[in-house]
Amino acid sequence: MNEAPLPIDMLKDDFSKALLADRPIVVTAPTGSGKSTRLPLWLSAHCQGPILVIEPRRVACRSLADYLSTSIGEKVGRTFGYKIRFSDCCDDDTKVIFVTPGVALRLLQKTDFPFAAVLVDEFHERGWESDLVVTVLQKRRTLGEQIPLVVTSATIDGGLLAKKLKGLSLVGRGRLHPVSVQFDESSSTPSLRDLELRVARAVEEQLHKTNGDILVFLPGRGEIESCASFLADLCRKKSVEIYRLHGSLPTNYLAQALCGHVGARRVFLSTNVSETSLTVPNVTAVVDSGLVRMRRHRGGRSGLVLESIAKSSMEQRKGRAGRVQPGACCRLWSRAFKPEETTPPAVERIELDDFLLHAVACGLEASEWAKAPWPTKPPEFASESAHKRLLALSALTKEGQITEFGRQLLKIPLSVHQARLLVEVPDHLRATMADLLALVQGRGRLQMKLRGLSDSECEKVKDARKTLLSGTYDEVYAELLCLRFGSIHRHHLHPSGIEEARKIAAALRELLQCSIKDATKDMGKLPSQQELARFILTRWPEGGFVLRKRALNQRKKLKVQGRAPTKGEPWANGTLELFVLPYPRWDADGRHLPEAGVILEHEWVSGRGNELKGLGRFLLPCTLQDLAWAQCGQTVLS
């Protein structure tokens, strides 16, 4: 391999000496210094056997394996490969395998762990899986398994972490040019208010002031699409290309976006995946919204909360503008805003059901938690709550030991509460349930809005959808039909969304041993709504909801006016209240307006103050009689 010098190279001799000390190694160096590409090679040269490299995101696993394979003229999967959920691109001879933390945990649950060393990259993101991997490996080291462990970070206090791990700390330097910072005083804090307008204004300014590409940090895919639409005219006039960057994009698109580029300037609209996991080339200006969505534990539940990023993340994002030359960073909030110093680790801010079940499966039983070598100890109240829920689910015993049902849940690469819908599914429902869970994983409707299409194109799409979805009046069955029979162009479906959903569906069908693995080739008839709803309710009774009485009264008023609901409606199950957006095919005459149903996706987002507001998606209609049949709620005689 022809290796161009990188800043991390200065640590090579110290790293080799540290490996001989047989202690965990913590390497702290700025993003872009070469940690993710050099350290795996050094470990491979030192150790006899395959190296496991754990990256926090799937996109980083694919990108790094592809980059290193290309650099030696090989296909991915030979010397360098990756193993992520629903995708395995390596063989028995692969020397360096990049995996996500979830895959690493499943490997650690097996009796045979064939890796000569483990590198946990980007540890500062502090996902619960990464914390658990480090804890399990540390426990194994105390039991005599001296597997070399390397933990890397761009921003974490390496000395403090090394002390916790009883390891060694190595600090590398970056290669950054100065970056000037300016603030947008029109917003006192990072906010969604007028975000598209403020992003467009900042991008236009940087197009005039700088000569490279521009990287815009946004909190999610929704904001990326909104800003892309808002910027379309400006970028067209300036002959600038827009690229979207988030973890669900296909590898070939990412490779095109991240390759060296000569020609038109580019504006990258990205989630925080570009903060550490992806290095975007030729960027000389950063526009930072200062926002991120992360899971927080509040009021007995965890939800996806829109938050301001911590100061450490702000510095990470700013540094992206100074990799190739002096750059500029525009922060879309006031200079007076004071952020938190660092982001709390995930184990302090989420529900721990999956964490606890995986921990027990890896040999960390609840009785040992107090003495386990945690980087950050999980909160006791969250651990106890998770144990109660897993006990009710029959996944753990009262003593905290994993049951056979719990082990079955872990064989399915989904969350615990989604996996239970796929354990021991009747044969005739397997394919449909695999497709349904694949759609839920996709977190977005397959049918795109018709913005940007001409009138004639809109009419063609509407006619094609009407034919495809004839007789279908709910979101679940409409999406199932799009998954199996939809066309990206004819039905105007989300290209990366449909590709991802079909890929996940194929993997789940394989796991469930369905006779037809490809959903697009399955011509079988879908089960009835009642049969599907009743099966789900037997496995997940708390998924049953009814429309609130106040929403029923509002519907009556709308019906008189010949209108259907257009705003989110409140649904409840006696414990939770969720707001559900009406599906576009519901009609005003009330024939297809459900009053009971199974809500398959629950999301908690930040509301007023510290409150979390529940949002529901994927409403599968059923009847009140179906809920009574499944013994959901209480039956009241009147």
Salt bridges, closest charged atoms under 4 A:
ASP9 OD1 - ARG38 NE 2.72
ASP22 OD1 - ARG141 NH2 3.99
ASP88 OD2 - LYS83 NZ 2.72
GLU122 OE1 - HIS124 NE2 3.68
GLU125 OE2 - ARG57 NH1 2.73
ASP131 OD2 - ARG126 NH2 2.69
GLU145 OE1 - ARG140 NH1 3.92
ASP184 OD2 - ARG201 NH2 3.47
ASP194 OD2 - ARG193 NH1 3.46
GLU205 OE2 - LYS209 NZ 2.69
ASP213 OD2 - ARG266 NE 3.41
GLU223 OE2 - ARG293 NH2 2.74
GLU225 OE2 - ARG244 NE 3.02
ASP233 OD1 - ARG236 NH2 2.23
GLU275 OE1 - ARG317 NE 2.98
ASP288 OD1 - ARG317 NH1 2.73
GLU307 OE2 - ARG296 NE 2.54
GLU307 OE2 - ARG298 NH2 3.93
GLU315 OE1 - LYS318 NZ 3.25
GLU315 OE2 - ARG331 NH2 3.12
ASP353 OD1 - ARG389 NH2 2.65
ASP353 OD2 - HIS417 NE2 2.97
GLU368 OE1 - LYS139 NZ 2.95
ASP427 OD1 - ARG430 NH2 3.19
ASP435 OD2 - ARG484 NE 2.89
ASP435 OD2 - ARG509 NH2 2.76
GLU475 OE2 - ARG445 NE 3.02
GLU475 OE2 - ARG617 NH1 3.86
GLU500 OE2 - ARG58 NH1 3.83
ASP522 OD2 - ARG484 NH2 3.84
ASP522 OD2 - ARG509 NH2 2.98
GLU531 OE2 - HIS428 NE2 2.59
GLU542 OE2 - ARG420 NH2 2.79
GLU569 OE1 - ARG555 NH2 2.93
GLU577 OE1 - ARG548 NE 2.70
GLU577 OE1 - ARG550 NH2 3.27
ASP587 OD2 - ARG591 NH2 3.74
ASP587 OD2 - HIS592 NE2 4.00
ASP589 OD2 - ARG591 NE 2.77
GLU601 OE2 - ARG443 NH1 3.92
GLU601 OE1 - ARG617 NH2 2.95
GLU603 OE2 - ARG443 NH2 2.22
ASP626 OD1 - ARG534 NE 2.84
